[in-house]
């Protein structure tokens, strides 16, 4: 091992990895989904956040064990192949994961357009919001083509600004909080409504897997990686719960429902007037735009990974940093289609459903290699069961309360991912090409950015 590799192995410590995890989870979802969750959870949004975090805890256990045993920058893309082997299962899930991140980008872009429209002093038609969301994706696609290094740098700045604004909001709101709001208001669907909301809010925790991407740069990933992942999850759960409590104590449930797509900015107005409204809105615009920016980059590089492994056409097998644009253009185009054809609530539900499937599948596959990772079977089974329960509840909620196009589209995407994988394999005769040696060789050409991507490759962090 050369001196440069030795330095890289110890370049990420527990504190840095924890920061990566916090940045990966905390962001756009917090600004876009709180109001929608309140429709079923009522005043108990904080409990829904807590339930979603506890479900994520078991998946974090699974990812921590896999990352410690297979330290690399491959994340979930590699874990699925390690767990399920060279087959259609791993390939189909990786293709589905690619589309899942696209749905998440549509959620962030729709959230961005909602905040822009809310800031405008005049009423705008629905098509204006769609145009704003599409325009954001197009502009950020150009940013990624021109200079991908801007992605990682900008993410660090955005995270620092967001944290400062959120902390400021919590401190200011604590002086105007009305605990009586929890008893004087009614709404929601009781316990089942809280569980529905927990399923919807699951996407706000989807970034925990980014910490595993830094395992290859840790001196002792077996000890450092789990500590970093658990610390990051604990910090984010506390922030989400506290922010949700403050929102309910400074706003009426009626106002929360009426401003579902931009609740946090209205909570800022309730606490600090127009200044608070503008500052929180600015933070939301930064968070949602950077969420699209980072995820667009990461999804293009996910296309690179699965193409290198034989799961997508070889034309996708060039990362953004190697002037590859097929994955980038494809991800941007599909994101625009989801923005145009689906409202915020629908893409939010589809994104959470998609990640519940992916993370549940990783834990299920983990059972096959648990002896190698020294993971406890009952914890992995619990992760699978909890993900399945939340998925079933959220799917039921989508079927009974949302347009049929929401859940039908997700099922079509899931089935289609496996169909595409099967057909592509049969037509081309390609198979997965992955081994410890090939992974190490691939990592040598991958750049290391200050933040990690969605659980696939190192780059900026999507939220």
C-alpha positions in Angstrom: 0.0 0.0 0.0 1.5 3.4 -1.0 1.8 6.4 1.2 -1.2 8.1 -0.5 -3.4 5.1 0.2 -2.2 4.9 3.8 -3.1 8.6 4.3 -6.5 8.0 2.7 -7.3 5.1 5.0 -7.2 7.4 8.0 -8.5 10.6 6.4 -12.0 10.2 7.8 -12.6 10.0 11.6 -15.8 9.5 13.6 -16.6 13.2 13.9 -16.2 13.8 10.1 -18.2 10.8 9.2 -20.9 11.8 11.7 -21.1 15.2 10.0 -21.4 13.5 6.6 -24.3 11.5 8.0 -26.1 14.5 9.4 -25.7 16.4 6.2 -27.0 13.4 4.2 -30.2 13.1 6.2 -31.1 16.6 7.2 -32.3 18.9 4.5 -35.0 19.1 1.8 -37.4 16.6 3.3 -37.8 18.6 6.5 -39.0 21.6 4.5 -41.4 19.8 2.2 -43.1 17.0 4.1 -44.0 18.2 7.6 -47.3 19.7 6.6 -48.3 16.7 4.5 -47.5 14.4 7.5 -49.7 16.5 9.7 -52.7 15.6 7.6 -52.7 12.1 9.2 -50.6 12.6 12.3 -52.3 15.8 13.5 -50.4 17.5 16.3 -48.2 14.4 16.8 -45.9 15.0 13.9 -42.9 14.8 16.3 -44.0 11.2 17.3 -44.1 10.3 13.6 -40.6 11.6 13.1 -39.5 9.5 16.2 -41.1 6.4 14.8 -39.5 6.9 11.4 -36.2 7.4 13.1 -36.5 4.2 15.2 -37.4 2.2 12.1 -34.3 3.7 10.4 -32.2 2.6 13.4 -32.5 -1.1 12.5 -31.5 -0.4 8.9 -28.6 1.7 10.2 -27.5 -1.4 12.1 -27.6 -3.5 8.9 -25.7 -0.8 6.9 -23.1 -0.3 9.6 -22.3 -4.0 9.7 -22.1 -4.3 5.9 -20.0 -1.1 5.6 -17.6 -2.4 8.3 -17.2 -5.7 6.6 -17.0 -4.4 3.0 -15.4 -0.9 3.4 -15.7 0.9 0.1 -17.4 3.8 -1.6 -20.0 1.6 -3.3 -22.7 1.9 -0.6 -26.0 0.2 -1.3 -25.2 -0.6 -4.9 -22.3 -2.8 -3.7 -24.3 -4.2 -0.7 -27.1 -5.5 -2.9 -24.6 -7.4 -5.1 -22.7 -8.7 -2.1 -25.9 -9.9 -0.5 -27.8 -11.3 -3.6 -24.9 -12.1 -5.9 -24.8 -12.0 -9.7 -28.4 -12.1 -10.5 -31.5 -10.3 -11.6 -32.5 -9.5 -8.0 -29.4 -7.3 -7.3 -29.6 -5.9 -10.9 -33.3 -5.0 -10.7 -33.0 -3.4 -7.3 -30.1 -1.3 -8.5 -32.1 -0.1 -11.5 -35.0 0.6 -9.2 -32.7 2.5 -6.8 -31.6 4.7 -9.7 -35.3 5.6 -10.4 -35.9 6.0 -6.6 -33.4 8.8 -6.4 -35.0 10.4 -9.4 -38.3 10.4 -7.6 -36.5 12.0 -4.6 -35.2 14.7 -6.9 -38.7 15.4 -8.1 -39.8 15.8 -4.5 -37.1 18.4 -3.9 -37.8 20.2 -7.1 -41.5 20.3 -6.4 -40.7 21.6 -2.9 -38.5 24.3 -4.3 -41.2 25.5 -6.7 -43.7 25.5 -3.9 -41.6 27.9 -1.8 -40.9 30.1 -4.7 -44.6 30.5 -5.4 -45.3 31.1 -1.8 -42.8 33.9 -1.8 -44.3 35.6 -4.8 -46.7 38.5 -3.9 -49.3 37.3 -6.5 -51.2 34.1 -7.2 -49.7 31.8 -9.8 -51.2 28.9 -11.8 -50.2 25.3 -11.2 -48.3 25.2 -14.5 -46.0 28.0 -13.3 -44.9 25.8 -10.4 -44.2 22.9 -12.8 -42.2 25.2 -15.0 -40.1 26.4 -12.0 -39.4 22.9 -10.9 -38.3 21.8 -14.4 -36.3 25.0 -14.8 -34.4 24.2 -11.6 -33.5 20.7 -12.8 -32.3 22.0 -16.2 -30.2 24.7 -14.6 -28.6 22.3 -12.1 -27.9 19.8 -14.9 -25.9 22.5 -16.6 -24.0 23.1 -13.4 -23.1 19.5 -13.2 -22.0 19.4 -16.8 -19.8 22.5 -16.4 -18.1 21.7 -13.1 -18.9 18.7 -10.9 -16.5 19.9 -8.2 -18.8 22.8 -7.5 -21.3 20.2 -6.2 -19.3 19.1 -3.2 -18.1 22.5 -2.3 -21.6 24.1 -2.4 -23.1 21.3 -0.2 -20.7 22.1 2.7 -21.8 25.7 2.7 -25.5 24.9 2.4 -25.4 22.5 5.4 -23.7 25.1 7.6 -26.3 27.8 6.7 -29.2 25.4 7.2 -28.0 24.3 10.6 -27.6 27.9 11.7 -31.0 28.9 10.6 -32.7 25.8 12.1 -31.0 26.4 15.5 -32.0 30.0 15.3 -35.6 29.1 14.6 -35.8 26.6 17.5 -34.3 29.1 20.0 -36.7 31.9 18.8 -39.7 29.6 18.8 -39.1 28.4 22.3 -40.0 31.9 23.6 -43.4 31.8 21.8 -44.3 28.1 22.3 -47.8 27.2 23.5 -47.7 23.7 24.9 -51.5 23.9 25.2 -51.8 23.4 21.4 -51.4 19.7 22.0 -54.5 19.4 24.0 -56.7 22.2 22.6 -56.5 21.0 19.0 -57.8 17.9 17.3 -57.0 16.2 14.0 -55.2 13.4 12.5 -56.2 9.7 12.5 -54.8 8.6 15.8 -52.2 5.9 16.1 -52.7 4.6 12.6 -52.3 8.2 11.3 -49.0 8.6 13.1 -47.8 5.4 11.5 -48.9 6.6 8.1 -47.0 9.9 8.7 -43.9 7.9 9.8 -43.9 6.1 6.5 -44.2 9.3 4.6 -41.4 10.9 6.6 -39.1 7.9 6.1 -37.5 9.7 3.1 -36.2 12.4 5.5 -33.8 9.7 6.9 -32.8 8.2 3.6 -29.3 9.7 3.6 -28.0 7.6 6.5 -26.3 5.3 4.0 -23.9 8.0 2.8 -21.7 7.3 5.9 -20.9 3.8 4.6 -19.3 5.5 1.5 -16.6 6.9 3.8 -15.7 3.5 5.3 -12.9 3.0 2.8 -11.2 6.1 4.2 -11.4 5.2 7.8 -8.5 3.8 9.8 -10.7 1.3 11.7 -14.2 1.1 10.0 -15.3 -1.8 12.2 -15.4 0.5 15.2 -15.6 4.0 13.7 -18.4 3.4 11.1 -21.1 2.2 13.5 -20.4 5.0 16.0 -20.6 7.6 13.3 -23.9 6.2 11.9 -25.6 6.0 15.3 -24.4 9.4 16.3 -25.6 11.0 13.1 -29.0 9.3 13.3 -29.4 10.4 17.0 -28.6 14.0 16.1 -31.0 14.1 13.2 -33.9 12.5 15.2 -33.5 15.1 18.0 -33.5 18.0 15.5 -36.5 16.7 13.6 -38.5 16.0 16.8 -37.6 19.4 18.3 -38.5 21.3 15.1 -41.8 19.4 14.8 -42.7 20.2 18.4 -42.0 23.9 17.9 -44.1 24.0 14.7 -47.1 22.6 16.5 -46.6 25.0 19.5 -46.4 28.2 17.3 -49.0 27.4 14.7 -52.6 26.1 14.7 -53.2 22.7 13.1 -55.5 24.5 10.7 -52.7 26.7 9.5 -50.3 23.8 9.3 -52.8 21.9 7.0 -53.4 25.1 4.9 -49.7 25.6 4.3 -48.8 21.9 3.9 -46.1 22.4 1.2 -44.2 25.2 3.1 -45.1 24.9 6.8 -41.6 25.8 8.1 -41.6 29.2 6.5 -45.0 30.0 7.9 -43.7 28.9 11.3 -40.9 31.3 10.8 -43.4 34.1 10.2 -45.3 33.1 13.3 -42.1 33.4 15.4 -40.2 36.4 13.8 -42.7 38.0 11.4 -41.8 38.7 7.8 -38.0 38.4 8.6 -38.5 34.9 9.9 -40.7 34.0 6.9 -38.1 35.2 4.4 -35.1 33.7 6.2 -36.7 30.2 6.5 -38.0 30.4 2.9 -34.4 31.2 1.8 -33.1 28.2 3.8 -35.8 26.0 2.2 -34.8 27.2 -1.3 -31.2 26.4 -0.5 -32.0 23.0 0.9 -34.3 21.9 -1.9 -32.1 23.2 -4.7 -29.0 21.6 -3.2 -30.9 18.4 -2.7 -31.6 18.3 -6.4 -28.1 19.4 -7.2 -26.4 16.7 -5.1 -28.8 13.9 -6.0 -28.6 14.7 -9.7 -24.8 14.3 -9.5 -25.1 11.1 -7.4 -27.7 9.5 -9.6 -25.6 10.1 -12.7 -22.7 8.3 -10.9 -25.0 5.5 -9.8 -25.8 5.0 -13.5 -22.0 4.8 -13.9 -21.7 2.1 -11.2 -24.5 -0.1 -12.5 -23.4 0.3 -16.1 -19.8 -0.8 -15.1 -21.4 -3.8 -13.4 -23.4 -4.7 -16.4 -26.8 -3.5 -15.3 -27.2 -0.6 -17.7 -25.9 0.0 -21.2 -22.1 0.7 -21.4 -22.8 4.2 -22.7 -23.7 5.1 -19.1 -20.4 3.9 -17.8 -18.7 7.2 -17.5 -19.1 9.3 -14.3 -19.8 13.0 -14.5 -16.2 13.6 -13.6 -15.1 11.7 -16.7 -17.3 13.7 -19.0 -20.1 11.1 -19.0 -23.5 12.8 -19.6 -25.8 10.0 -20.6 -26.7 9.2 -17.0 -26.9 12.8 -16.1 -29.2 13.7 -19.0 -31.3 10.6 -18.4 -31.8 11.4 -14.7 -32.6 15.0 -15.4 -35.2 14.1 -18.1 -37.0 11.5 -15.9 -37.0 14.0 -13.0 -38.7 16.6 -15.1 -41.4 14.1 -16.1 -42.1 13.3 -12.5 -42.2 17.0 -11.6 -44.7 17.7 -14.5 -47.0 14.7 -13.9 -47.1 14.3 -10.1 -47.9 16.7 -7.2 -45.7 17.1 -4.2 -47.7 14.7 -2.0 -47.5 11.9 -4.7 -43.7 12.1 -5.2 -43.2 12.3 -1.4 -45.2 9.1 -1.0 -43.4 7.4 -3.9 -40.0 8.4 -2.6 -40.6 7.0 0.8 -42.1 3.8 -0.6 -39.1 3.4 -2.8 -36.5 3.7 0.0 -38.5 1.4 2.3 -38.2 -1.2 -0.4 -34.4 -0.7 -1.1 -33.4 -0.5 2.6 -35.6 -3.5 3.5 -34.1 -5.4 0.6 -30.6 -4.7 1.8 -31.4 -6.0 5.3 -33.1 -9.1 3.8 -30.1 -9.8 1.7 -27.9 -9.2 4.6 -29.3 -12.3 6.3 -27.4 -14.3 3.6 -24.0 -13.0 4.6 -24.6 -12.3 8.3 -21.9 -14.8 9.3 -19.3 -12.7 7.4 -20.5 -9.4 8.9 -21.2 -10.9 12.4 -24.6 -9.3 12.4 -27.4 -10.6 14.7 -30.1 -12.3 12.7 -33.0 -11.0 14.9 -31.9 -7.4 14.4 -31.9 -7.9 10.6 -35.3 -9.6 10.7 -36.6 -6.7 12.7 -35.3 -4.2 10.1 -37.0 -6.2 7.3 -40.3 -6.5 9.2 -40.4 -2.8 10.3 -39.6 -1.6 6.7 -42.3 -4.0 5.4 -44.9 -2.8 7.9 -44.3 0.9 7.2 -44.3 0.2 3.4 -47.6 -1.7 3.7 -49.2 1.1 5.8 -48.0 3.9 3.5 -49.1 1.9 0.4 -52.5 1.5 1.9 -52.6 5.2 2.7 -51.6 6.0 -0.9 -54.3 3.7 -2.3 -57.1 5.1 -0.1 -56.2 8.8 -0.1 -54.1 9.6 -3.2 -54.7 9.4 -6.9 -54.4 5.9 -8.2 -51.5 7.1 -10.5 -49.3 7.4 -7.4 -49.1 3.8 -6.2 -49.7 2.3 -9.7 -46.7 4.3 -11.0 -44.5 3.0 -8.2 -45.5 -0.6 -8.8 -44.9 -0.2 -12.6 -41.4 1.3 -11.9 -40.6 -1.6 -9.5 -41.8 -4.3 -11.9 -40.3 -2.5 -14.9 -36.9 -2.3 -13.2 -36.6 -6.0 -13.0 -38.1 -6.4 -16.5 -35.5 -4.1 -17.9 -32.7 -5.9 -16.1 -33.9 -9.3 -17.3 -34.4 -8.2 -20.9 -31.1 -6.4 -21.0 -29.2 -9.4 -19.7 -30.9 -11.7 -22.2 -30.4 -9.5 -25.2 -26.8 -8.5 -24.5 -25.6 -11.5 -22.5 -23.9 -9.2 -20.0 -23.5 -10.2 -16.4 -22.5 -8.3 -13.2 -18.8 -7.7 -13.2 -17.8 -7.1 -9.6 -15.1 -8.4 -7.3 -13.0 -7.1 -4.4 -10.2 -6.4 -6.9 -12.4 -4.6 -9.4 -13.9 -2.5 -6.6 -10.5 -1.5 -5.4 -9.4 -0.6 -8.9 -12.5 1.4 -9.5 -12.1 3.4 -6.3 -8.7 4.6 -7.4 -10.2 6.6 -10.2 -13.1 8.0 -8.1 -12.6 11.5 -6.7 -13.1 12.2 -3.0 -15.4 15.1 -2.2 -16.1 16.7 1.2 -19.5 15.0 1.2 -20.7 11.7 0.1 -23.5 10.8 -2.4 -26.6 8.8 -1.8 -25.5 5.3 -0.9 -23.8 4.6 -4.2 -20.7 6.6 -4.9 -18.7 9.5 -3.3 -19.8 13.0 -4.3 -22.1 15.5 -2.8 -24.9 14.5 -0.4 -28.5 14.4 -1.4 -31.1 15.2 1.2 
